[in-house]
Amino acid sequence: MNLKSLLLSAVAASALAPAAMAERGADGHVNVIYWQAPSIMNPYLSAGTKDIEAASVVIEPLGRFDQDGNMVAFLAEEIPTVENGGVSDDLKQITWKLKEGLMWSDGTPVTSADAKFTADYCMHPEGGCAQAAKFDGVDSIETPDDLTIVINFTDPKPNPYQAFMGGLSPILQAAQFADCLGAKAPECTEANFNPIGTGPFVVDEFRPNDVISLSANPNYRDPDKPAFATMTLKGGGDAAAAGRAVLETGEFDYAWNLQLAPEVIEEMAKGGKGTPVSGFGTLVERIEMNMTDPSSDLPEGERATEKHPHPILSDLKVRKALSMAIDRELLVEIGYGQAGRATCNLVPAPEMFASPNTDCIGQDMEGAKALLEEAGWTDSDGDGIRDKDGEKLSLLFQTSTNAVRQDFQALIKQWWQEIGVETELRNVSGSVFFGGDPGSPDTFQKFYADVEMYANNFDGTDPEPYLAQHTCEKAPKPSSQWQGENINRYCDPEFDKLVNELGQTGELSKRAEIAIKLNEMLTKESYVIVPLVDRGRVSAHSNSLGGVVLNTWDSELWNVADWHRIK
């Protein structure tokens, strides 16, 4: 049975699964394994996915994103909109209403004061909140009664669904964290390790970087949930060990984020104990083209900066030719299988924000060669490497150390060699490549290479902040300690102008139109970003675990209250 069949079987099995027993704790114990171990249970003090997801079973936001990217109410009665009067016509205010009767796990009532405190906690100038961007533009928060939360923005906020939305921005109990404001936040070990929450489980014991023991919240708002009385969330190891623990040995019920080759997962699934499941969001593996010169011949402080445009990649024809030479369908086949889709988009989803562009999907070697000829790159000395004005068409291609990425590098080097491009490959440890050390020459932000490959995505379902990362002023540079989101140093005033327009546009159809245009400016029109694979996420659950709905837009544990044992 191939991976596709396994995944289809999973859908069929979940459709036929019986409903959870209508009695809290009736299904006993559930074992979950995350091969990256949680180190804290407070997402405001960690941006790590493992920490955010572990915390999500205990502390909750007003609303979440479901498996399709739709907003759904959790602690709130409903999602506020302009249509229902929850968002003001001038887009400068959003009003949330808490559900009545909500209780913290310690039996005290949840009120609007807890939400206001959470905002004050994260927005404290001495706090160093990891999710501060969620509160960008917030001017004040009012609590006219115990159930009403009014967020006022300094300027119109077309996308007001950031604060208190999703696993990154849950509500903290004001009473528990009252003495944890500002610089004191990291010192509150008891609160950070054992938060009092509204979620389906409470922490019984937290051992950082190891294991979390949890039990059903006696004050959870649904009296019949969760079905499991206790949960163990084990951390550590690697993706292969986690996959085997569910698919082969049955030791665990759920394994997160199996970053493994498709044939490896398929072989594990033959163990018969579990089922792999996949879901797609906005994670895109892509190549970034450096628009500045990273040559070590330049003075330190000027390398890879706007002072020196790239001598080769500043030419659009060269960038497009490099893209045309890539067989994306083959990359998907060898790297991700069912968990990958060839794409030409930096923003592949949600559907309304995705460009219909598929021009890059088919490999076109002859077209790539013709473009390079037009750009003046010819093989004048017959050595197989094109040259122009005495300079060889030679590139340094870097990425992080990862088996799939090294396979991609090898194939892309071969394809580029076929069109006359010499390519040197370099891979860097992920902890260094994705690190922020301004003194390291090997970070992806510093970009001391010609092209580099990696993947990232955006939080929530609105791509405005993600696309806005590519405005001129956000390029990493020495004066910013090499921090900044505009990794390839792309700079187009028209792009910046359109980003500003997006920030002032409230109508969803118009926002989608602008976002698609911005995406195409980066990809289809300029080729400064060359998307390769729309990467899905693969996790696995035991055959006896029902109710699992993989969610790539929020925490994978977003609906753990609905999990149950299939008898």
C-alpha positions in Angstrom: 0.0 0.0 0.0 1.5 3.4 -1.0 1.4 6.5 1.1 -1.4 8.0 -0.9 -3.6 4.9 -0.2 -2.7 5.1 3.5 -3.7 8.7 3.7 -7.0 8.0 1.9 -7.6 5.1 4.3 -7.1 7.5 7.1 -9.9 9.7 5.8 -12.2 6.8 5.5 -11.4 5.5 8.9 -12.0 8.8 10.6 -15.4 9.2 8.7 -16.5 5.8 10.2 -15.1 6.4 13.7 -17.7 6.3 16.4 -18.4 9.4 18.4 -16.6 9.9 21.7 -18.2 8.4 24.7 -20.3 10.9 26.5 -18.4 10.7 29.8 -15.3 12.7 30.7 -12.3 10.5 31.2 -14.0 7.3 30.1 -11.2 6.4 27.6 -8.4 6.3 30.0 -4.9 7.4 28.9 -3.5 8.9 25.7 0.2 9.1 24.8 1.6 11.8 22.6 5.2 12.2 21.4 6.9 15.4 20.0 10.4 14.7 19.0 11.2 18.3 19.9 10.7 18.5 23.7 8.7 21.4 25.2 10.7 23.6 27.5 7.9 26.0 28.8 4.1 26.2 28.8 3.8 29.9 28.1 3.8 30.8 24.4 4.4 34.5 25.3 7.9 33.5 26.4 8.7 31.2 23.5 8.2 31.2 19.7 9.0 27.5 19.5 6.2 25.4 17.9 6.7 22.6 20.4 6.1 25.0 23.3 3.1 26.7 21.7 1.4 23.4 20.9 2.0 21.8 24.3 0.5 24.9 26.0 -2.5 24.8 23.7 -4.1 21.9 25.5 -4.1 24.0 28.7 -4.5 27.7 27.8 -6.8 28.8 25.0 -7.5 31.9 22.9 -10.8 33.6 22.1 -10.8 32.0 18.6 -8.8 29.5 16.6 -8.2 28.6 12.9 -9.7 25.3 11.9 -8.2 22.7 9.6 -9.3 24.7 6.5 -8.0 28.1 7.9 -11.5 29.3 8.9 -11.8 31.3 12.1 -13.8 29.5 14.8 -14.9 30.7 18.2 -13.4 29.0 21.3 -13.7 31.1 24.4 -15.7 33.7 22.5 -19.4 33.5 21.7 -18.7 34.2 18.0 -16.0 35.7 15.7 -16.6 39.5 15.5 -17.2 40.9 12.0 -18.3 44.2 10.4 -21.5 42.4 9.4 -22.4 41.3 13.0 -21.3 44.6 14.5 -18.3 43.2 16.3 -15.9 45.2 14.1 -16.5 48.9 13.7 -17.1 50.3 10.2 -13.9 52.4 10.5 -11.9 49.2 11.3 -10.4 50.8 14.4 -12.2 48.6 17.0 -13.1 45.0 17.5 -15.4 43.8 20.3 -15.3 40.2 21.6 -17.9 38.6 23.9 -16.8 35.7 26.2 -19.1 32.7 26.5 -21.0 32.8 29.8 -20.0 30.5 32.6 -16.4 29.9 31.6 -14.3 28.7 34.5 -10.5 28.4 35.0 -9.3 25.0 35.9 -9.1 26.2 39.6 -12.8 26.9 39.6 -12.7 30.7 39.4 -14.6 32.6 36.7 -12.9 33.8 33.4 -13.6 37.5 32.8 -12.7 40.2 30.4 -10.1 41.4 32.9 -8.0 38.3 32.2 -7.9 39.3 28.5 -6.9 42.8 29.3 -4.2 41.6 31.7 -2.8 39.3 29.0 -2.5 42.2 26.6 -0.8 44.3 29.3 1.5 41.3 30.0 2.6 41.0 26.4 2.8 44.7 25.7 4.8 45.5 28.8 7.9 47.5 27.6 10.2 45.4 29.7 8.7 42.1 29.0 10.3 40.8 25.8 7.1 39.1 24.7 7.7 36.5 22.0 4.3 37.3 20.5 4.4 41.1 20.6 3.5 41.4 16.9 0.1 40.0 17.8 -0.6 43.3 19.6 0.8 45.6 17.0 -1.4 48.6 16.5 -3.4 48.1 19.8 -4.0 51.5 21.4 -6.1 50.4 24.4 -8.4 47.6 25.7 -11.6 48.3 27.5 -13.7 46.0 29.6 -17.1 47.5 30.0 -18.4 44.3 31.7 -17.1 40.9 32.7 -17.8 39.4 29.3 -16.9 42.2 26.9 -13.5 42.9 25.5 -13.1 46.0 23.4 -9.8 46.4 21.5 -9.1 49.8 20.1 -6.5 50.3 17.3 -4.5 53.4 16.6 -5.2 53.1 12.9 -7.7 51.1 10.8 -7.0 47.4 11.1 -8.3 45.5 8.1 -7.1 42.3 9.8 -8.0 42.7 13.5 -7.8 38.9 14.2 -4.3 38.8 15.7 -4.6 39.4 19.5 -6.2 36.4 21.2 -6.5 34.4 18.0 -4.8 31.1 17.6 -2.4 29.1 19.7 0.2 31.9 19.7 -2.1 34.3 21.7 -4.1 32.6 24.5 -5.7 34.1 27.5 -3.6 34.0 30.8 -5.2 34.0 34.2 -4.6 37.5 35.7 -4.5 36.2 39.2 -1.8 33.6 38.5 0.4 35.9 36.5 -0.2 39.2 38.5 3.4 39.3 39.8 4.9 38.3 36.5 4.8 41.6 34.5 7.8 43.0 32.6 11.2 41.8 33.5 9.7 39.4 36.1 8.0 37.3 33.4 10.7 34.7 33.0 11.2 34.4 36.8 7.6 33.0 37.3 8.6 29.4 37.0 5.5 27.9 38.6 3.1 29.9 36.4 5.2 29.3 33.2 5.4 25.6 33.8 2.0 25.0 35.3 -0.4 27.6 33.9 -4.0 27.6 35.1 -6.1 27.3 32.0 -9.5 26.8 30.3 -8.4 24.0 28.0 -9.4 20.3 28.3 -6.3 19.3 30.3 -4.3 20.6 33.3 -0.6 20.1 34.1 0.1 17.6 36.8 3.9 17.6 36.3 6.1 19.4 33.9 9.7 18.3 33.4 11.3 20.7 30.9 12.8 19.2 27.8 11.4 15.8 28.8 7.8 15.0 29.6 4.5 16.6 30.7 1.9 14.7 32.7 -1.6 16.0 32.3 -5.1 15.2 33.5 -8.7 16.1 32.4 -9.7 19.6 33.5 -12.6 19.1 36.0 -14.0 22.6 35.1 -13.8 22.2 31.3 -16.8 23.9 29.6 -18.1 20.7 28.0 -19.0 18.3 30.7 -18.5 15.2 28.5 -15.0 16.1 27.4 -12.2 15.3 27.2 -12.7 11.5 26.7 -9.2 10.8 28.1 -8.7 11.1 31.9 -4.9 11.6 31.5 -2.3 12.4 28.9 1.4 12.1 28.6 3.2 14.4 26.2 6.7 13.0 25.8 9.5 15.0 24.1 12.8 14.3 22.6 14.4 11.9 20.2 14.0 12.3 16.5 11.3 12.1 13.9 12.1 8.5 12.9 11.9 7.3 16.5 8.6 9.1 17.0 7.2 7.6 13.8 8.2 4.1 14.8 6.6 4.6 18.2 3.2 5.1 16.6 3.3 3.3 13.3 5.4 0.2 14.2 5.3 -0.5 18.0 2.1 1.2 19.0 3.8 2.6 22.1 2.3 6.1 21.5 -1.0 7.3 20.1 0.2 10.4 18.2 3.5 11.5 16.7 4.0 15.1 15.5 5.6 16.4 12.4 7.3 13.4 10.7 10.0 15.1 8.6 11.0 11.9 6.9 11.3 10.8 3.3 7.9 9.4 2.0 9.3 5.9 1.4 10.4 5.8 5.1 7.0 6.7 6.3 5.4 4.3 4.0 7.6 1.5 5.2 6.8 2.4 8.9 3.1 2.3 8.1 3.4 -1.4 7.1 3.8 -2.0 10.9 0.0 -1.8 11.0 -0.2 0.0 14.4 -1.0 3.5 13.1 -1.9 5.8 10.2 0.0 8.8 8.7 -2.1 11.9 8.1 -1.2 15.0 6.2 -2.4 18.5 5.8 -1.4 21.6 3.8 -1.0 25.2 4.9 1.4 27.9 3.7 4.9 26.2 4.2 6.8 26.7 0.9 10.3 25.3 0.2 11.9 27.9 -2.1 15.1 29.4 -3.5 16.0 33.0 -2.6 18.1 34.9 -5.1 20.5 37.3 -3.6 20.1 40.7 -5.2 23.3 42.0 -3.6 26.9 40.9 -4.0 28.1 38.5 -1.3 31.7 38.4 -2.5 34.4 38.1 0.1 36.5 40.5 -2.0 34.3 43.3 -0.7 35.0 45.0 2.6 33.3 43.5 5.6 30.2 45.6 6.3 29.5 46.1 2.5 29.2 42.4 1.5 25.6 41.4 0.7 24.3 45.0 1.1 22.6 47.4 -1.3 25.9 49.1 -1.9 26.8 46.4 -4.3 24.2 44.9 -6.6 24.8 41.2 -7.5 26.9 41.0 -10.7 25.0 38.0 -12.1 21.6 37.7 -10.4 20.6 41.4 -10.9 19.6 40.2 -14.4 16.0 39.1 -14.5 16.7 36.8 -17.4 19.3 34.8 -15.4 17.0 34.4 -12.5 14.1 33.2 -14.7 16.4 30.8 -16.5 17.5 29.2 -13.2 13.8 28.7 -12.3 12.9 27.3 -15.7 15.6 24.6 -15.4 14.0 23.0 -12.3 11.8 20.0 -12.4 9.5 20.7 -9.4 7.4 17.6 -9.9 10.5 15.4 -9.5 11.5 17.3 -6.4 8.1 16.6 -4.9 8.4 12.9 -5.8 11.8 12.4 -4.2 11.4 14.7 -1.2 7.8 14.8 0.0 5.5 12.4 -1.9 1.9 12.9 -0.8 3.1 15.6 1.6 4.2 18.0 -1.2 2.8 19.8 -4.2 4.8 21.7 -6.9 4.1 25.4 -6.7 4.9 28.7 -8.3 3.6 30.7 -5.3 5.1 32.0 -2.1 1.6 32.2 -0.8 -0.1 28.9 -1.8 -3.1 29.3 0.6 -5.8 30.1 1.7 -7.3 29.7 -1.7 -8.6 33.2 -2.0 -5.1 34.6 -1.6 -3.4 32.1 -4.0 -2.4 33.1 -7.5 -3.6 30.8 -10.3 0.0 31.0 -11.7 1.3 27.6 -12.7 3.8 28.8 -15.4 6.8 27.5 -13.6 5.6 23.9 -13.1 6.9 22.4 -16.4 10.7 22.2 -16.7 12.0 24.0 -19.8 15.7 23.5 -20.4 15.8 24.8 -23.9 13.9 27.9 -22.9 16.4 28.5 -20.0 19.3 28.2 -22.4 17.8 30.6 -24.8 17.3 33.2 -22.0 20.9 32.9 -20.9 22.0 33.4 -24.5 19.8 36.6 -24.7 21.4 37.8 -21.5 24.8 37.5 -23.2 26.0 34.4 -21.3 27.7 32.0 -23.8 30.2 29.2 -23.5 33.0 31.0 -25.3 35.8 28.5 -24.4 33.8 25.3 -24.7 34.3 24.1 -21.1 30.5 23.7 -20.5 30.3 26.8 -18.2 28.9 30.0 -19.6 30.8 33.2 -19.3 30.3 36.9 -20.0 32.8 39.7 -20.0 35.4 37.4 -18.6 33.3 36.2 -15.7 32.1 32.6 -15.3 28.4 31.9 -14.6 29.2 30.4 -11.2 27.0 30.4 -8.1 27.3 29.3 -4.5 24.1 27.5 -3.4 23.6 27.1 0.4 21.0 25.6 2.6 20.6 23.9 6.0 21.8 20.3 6.7 18.9 18.0 6.0 18.8 14.8 3.9 15.9 16.0 1.7 17.5 19.4 1.1 20.8 17.9 0.1 19.0 15.7 -2.4 17.4 18.8 -3.8 20.7 20.6 -4.0 22.3 17.7 -6.0 19.4 17.6 -8.5 19.3 21.4 -9.0 23.1 21.5 -9.4 22.8 18.9 -12.1 20.0 20.8 -13.9 21.9 24.1 -13.7 25.0 22.4 -15.1 23.0 21.3 -18.1 22.2 24.9 -19.0 25.8 26.0 -18.4 25.8 27.1 -14.8 28.6 26.1 -12.4 27.2 25.5 -8.9 29.1 25.1 -5.7 27.0 23.5 -2.9 27.2 24.3 0.8 25.1 23.1 3.7 25.1 24.5 7.2 23.8 23.1 10.5 20.2 24.2 11.0 21.0 25.6 14.4 23.6 27.9 12.8 21.8 28.6 9.5 18.6 29.6 11.2 20.3 31.3 14.1 20.6 35.0 14.6 24.2 35.3 15.6 25.3 38.6 13.9 28.9 37.4 14.1 28.3 34.2 12.1 29.0 34.2 8.3 26.6 31.3 7.8 23.2 32.5 8.8 20.4 32.7 6.2 19.8 36.3 7.1 23.4 37.4 6.4 23.2 35.5 3.1 26.9 35.2 2.2 26.0 33.1 -0.8 24.4 33.6 -4.2 21.3 31.5 -3.8 19.9 29.7 -0.7 17.0 27.4 0.0 14.7 27.1 3.0 11.0 27.1 3.9 8.9 29.2 6.2 5.2 30.2 6.5 2.9 32.8 8.1 0.8 32.7 11.2 -3.0 32.7 10.7 -4.6 33.0 7.3 -4.0 36.6 6.2 -0.7 37.0 4.3 -0.4 40.8 4.8 2.4 40.7 7.4 4.2 37.9 5.5 4.2 39.8 2.2 5.1 43.0 4.0 8.4 41.4 5.0 9.8 42.2 1.5 9.6 46.0 1.6 12.9 47.8 1.1 13.6 48.8 4.7 13.4 45.3 6.0 16.6 44.0 4.3 19.1 42.6 6.8 22.2 44.8 7.1 25.1 45.5 9.5 23.2 48.4 11.2 20.4 46.0 12.1 22.7 43.3 13.4 21.8 41.4 10.2 18.2 41.1 11.4 15.4 41.6 9.0 12.8 39.6 7.0 13.7 40.8 3.4 16.3 38.1 3.0 17.1 38.6 -0.7 17.3 42.4 -0.4 14.6 42.9 -3.0 13.6 46.6 -3.3 10.8 48.0 -5.4 9.0 51.2 -4.4 5.9 50.0 -6.3 5.9 46.9 -4.1 6.2 49.0 -1.0 3.4 51.2 -2.2 1.1 48.2 -2.8 1.9 46.8 0.7 0.8 50.1 2.2 -2.4 49.9 0.2 -3.1 46.4 1.5 -2.7 47.7 5.0 -5.5 50.2 4.4 -7.9 47.9 2.6 -10.7 46.1 4.5 -12.7 44.5 1.7 -11.7 40.8 1.5 -11.9 40.5 -2.2 -9.8 43.6 -2.7 -7.3 42.3 -0.1 -7.0 39.1 -2.0 -6.5 40.9 -5.3 -3.6 43.0 -3.8 -2.0 40.0 -2.1 -2.0 38.0 -5.3 -0.4 40.9 -7.1 2.3 41.2 -4.4 3.0 37.5 -4.6 3.4 37.6 -8.3 5.7 40.6 -8.1 8.1 38.5 -6.0 7.8 35.3 -8.0 6.2 35.4 -11.5 7.5 38.9 -12.4 10.9 39.3 -10.7 11.9 35.7 -9.8 13.7 37.0 -6.7 11.9 34.1 -4.9 11.7 30.8 -6.8 9.0 28.6 -5.1 9.6 24.9 -5.4 7.3 22.8 -3.2 4.2 23.6 -1.2 5.0 21.4 1.8 2.4 19.6 3.8 2.9 18.4 7.3 2.8 14.7 8.1 2.0 13.3 11.5 0.7 9.9 12.6 -1.9 8.5 15.0 -2.6 5.1 16.3 -5.4 3.1 14.7 -7.3 3.2 18.0 -7.3 7.0 18.3 -10.3 8.8 16.8 -11.2 12.4 16.4 -7.8 13.5 15.1 -8.1 16.4 12.6 -4.7 17.6 11.4 -4.4 21.4 11.5 -1.6 23.3 9.9 -3.1 26.7 10.6 -3.0 26.4 14.4 -1.8 23.9 17.0 -1.9 20.3 15.9 -3.5 19.7 19.3 -6.2 22.2 18.7 -9.1 19.8 19.0 -7.6 17.3 21.5 -10.8 17.7 23.5 -12.5 15.7 20.7 -10.0 12.8 20.7 -11.3 9.5 21.8 -10.5 5.8 21.8 -12.0 3.7 19.0 -13.1 0.4 20.5 
